[in-house]
Amino acid sequence: MVTSPGIPRREDLLTQYRQARRLATCWIGVQVVLSLTAALLIDWLQVLQSPLVTTVVVAALVSGELFSVLRLAAVQKVEIGRLKETTRFGVYDRHRLRELVDAVLDRMEVPLPGPQVYVTADRTVNAAALRLGISGLLPRMNGIYLHRQVLHRLNPAELQDLIAHELGHYYRYPQVLHRFTEVGLVLGVLAGLAALQNFDLESYLSLLAIVGCGWAIRSVTGFLQSSPSVAIEYLCDELGAEMHGVVTSVNGLLKVGADSELQLALQQQELGNRRYGNLRAEEIVESISTAIPYGHSSREQIQQVVTDSLKRRAQQKRGLSLGGFLAHAWWGEENLAVDELVADLGKLQQLPRLDWESLLERPGEIALDESGVRALAELLEQRPDLLLFRLPEELDSVQLSHPSFRRRILYLWKNRESIEAAC
């Protein structure tokens, strides 16, 4: 039995999630009470008599969240039931995808038809779940989002594990505050209007009070949302592994990590060599992300495709103009930030890395069997000084909402007996 120091116990994760959920529920209740109190303090006649001021206050307080919602609504996506009969993603068509999703729903005892399942054009091996309380207003936004790349890179069992993981976010371990985010928006608006009426409209104090109300609400909500996020990822990984076992899930995680590592390395390389000086940083990153081919390709093939894409985009922008000069001057500060980012990524690329690929029977094909996963877990335990992937989240000094791939794999391996029993 491989020992796993530092890997959380399932019981501790469940306790952490339950405590966080209780705190989130209490905070929602507090927000409702504060909203009612603020509503009683507001002179609604004055609000109606000052529509412009009211509109400005409301826009200032909800613009950030509204922009996020609109950005999600604009994501290019197709519900799997609306795919054309001739559309195929690797080995999958609309019927095969529906069959796989329904099997996962049945396994998790979720009544059919379950949430909407969308395919997006994203070229990363990943997926997402979205469940907002405003589903009555924007019903087509809620659902499971499968990036198209996963349909080309994951086999059916790995894909079902991924779907089960996202359904865990959707049903079993949801972020309560994220789902009811509109409660905080309502409180922010009402508190802002109350502050507006209780301070001199011509003073900076009024503005600071309005901004402060929104900031305080978002800060509390953000803290309560972030506290259980790592625990939720572990628990959803476990749900995913209950579909086909730990070995299948570990292979899926390795594919996701390897894909992320390659894309980050390409970004660092192209941002650092400055071969295309007329392209801004986000244009280079966008060109790389849209040039990555779907399906399996060697690093050399991907590098060539990315290089060709960047050359075409640079040629399209070639030529001196007043607009180009002003744009270059305007983005000067951004270039300084990019230089710092490139330097940090360059240091990351130099860190020693675990040669886990040596465990693969066929180079380039991630398909470990149980003995291979066991060997991987032992390597991870024996060499904690080596990165599994050259990614920021693999560094213990970086605190993100997701645990590192190393920890996720070791967590599954440590709990494999209970997971296999559930399978």
Residue, then its C-alpha position, 0 to 999 in steps of 0.5 A: m500500500v502506497t503511503s500518501p502524506g499530505i493527501p486529504r482523507r475523504e471524510d475530512l473533505l466531506t466535513q469541509y464541504r458540509q461546513a462550507r455549504r452551511l456557511a454559504t446557506c447562512w450567508i444567503g440568508v443574511q443577504v436576504v435579510l440585508s436586502l429587505t432592510a435596505a429596501l425599507l431604507i430606500d425612498w423609492l419615490q426618489v429612485l423613480q424621480s432620478p432614473l439616470v442616477t439609479t441606472v448609473v448606480v445599478a450599472a456600476l454594481v452589476s456590470g462585472e457579473l453581467f459581463s461574465v454572464l454575457r460572455l458565457a452566453a456568447v460561447q460558441k456551443v451546440e447541444i448534442g441533441r441538435l448536432k447534425e446527423t453527419t457531424r462526428f467528433g472522432v468516434y462520436d456522433r450525436h447518438r453515441l454521445r447521448e448514449l454515453v451521457d444517459a448511461v452516466l445519468d443512470r449510474m448516478e441515479v439522476p432522472l432523465p433527461g438531465p442537464q443540457v450537454y453542449v459541445t464547444a469549440d475549445r481546443t483544450v482537453n477539459a470540460a465545465a459545468l454551469r448551474l446558475g439560479i437564473s436558469g428560468l431567465l437563461p435556461r440555455m446557459n446551464g448545463i455540461y460543457l464538453h470542449r470539442q478536443v476531449l471528444h478527439r482525445l478521450n476514449p468512451a470510458e474516460l469521457q464518461d468519467l469526465i462527464a460524471h465529474e462535471l455532473g458532480h459539480y452540477y448535482r452532488y457538490p455544487q457551489v451554492l453561492h455561485r448558483f444563487t449569485e443573483v442574491g448578492l447582486v440584488l443586495g449590492v444594488l439595494a445597498g448601493l441605492a440606500a448608500l446613495q440616498n444617505f450621503d451627499l450626492e455631490s461628495y466622494l463619500s457617496l461614491l466610496a460608500i457605493v463602491g464599498c458596499g459592492w466590494a464588501i459583498r463580493s469579498v465575503t462571497g468570494f471567500l466563502q466560494s473559494s474555501p471548499s473549491v479544492a475539496i469539491e474537485y477531489l470529491c468530483d474526481e472520486l465520482g468520476a472514477e466510480m464510473h470505470g475505476v481509478v486507472t481510467s480516471v488517472n489516464g484521463l488526468l494525464k491526458v489533460g495535464a499533458d495537453s495543458e503543459l504543451q499549450l503553456a510551453l508553446q505560449q511561453q516559447e512564442l511570447g518569449n522569442r518575439r518573432y512576431g513583434n507586431l502581434r500583442a500578447e493576447e493575439i499570440v495566445e489566441s492564435i496558438s489556442t485556435a491553431i491547435p489541431y483537434g485529435h492526436s498530433s505529435r509535438e512537431q506537427i503542432q509546433q508547425v501548425v502554430t508557427d504557420s498560424l502566427k506567420r499568417r496573422a503577423q502578415q495580415k497586420r504587417g505595415l506601419s500606420l498611425g494606428g499601429f504606432l499608437a497601439h504599440a505605444w498604448w500597449g507598452e505597459e502590457n509588454l512589461a507585464v508580458d516580459e515578467l510573465v514570460a520570465d516566470l514561465g521560463k523559470l517554470q520550464q527549467l524546473p526538473r520534471l518526472d519522466w512519467e512517459s517512460l512508464l508508457e508501453r507505446p511512446g505518445e499513447i497514454a494508456l497505463d494499466e493498473s501496474g503502470v498506475r501503481a508505478l506512477a503513484e510510487l514515483l510520485e511518492q518517492r520523488p516529491d521534488l520533481l514536477l509531474f507537469r510544468l504547470p503553475e498549479e503543480l507548484d506547492s507555492v501556488q494556491l489555486s481552486h484546483p489541486s495539482f494533478r499529482r495530488r489528484i492522482l494520489y488521492l484517487w490511488k489512495n482511495r482506490e479500494s472504496i472507489e472500486a467497490a462503488c464501481 
